[in-house]
């Protein structure tokens, strides 16, 4: 856990303020949750703390909503195995794929709107719900 927290701290030192519009998440081990229906604005230092908790346990998740209303979310199947997706309610499915903890942390560090562009840059595959 110390390595993950240290890596997250280093990654977020250079992240521009306001790079993340709003966030929702749930860390089941601590019962700390923000509903996806009511995401909150967040500072980079707080994202750092939450990401460290999210990656530590299975079923935890974090999602970011940009000013255009597009969501990109990360679900921890098990530590080290992350599912990233961009839901597409109008198509009744989502664009997603599996990534590593490190890939997730690097992506969140560089995350910028519009999030829909990550469908192509990450080569996400569409799956019907």
Beta strands, then each sheet from edge to edge (+ up, - down):
strand 1: 22-27
strand 2: 32-34
strand 3: 61-65
strand 4: 71-78
strand 5: 81-88
strand 6: 93-99
strand 7: 125-128
sheet 1: 2+ 1- 3+ 4- 5+ 6- 7+
end
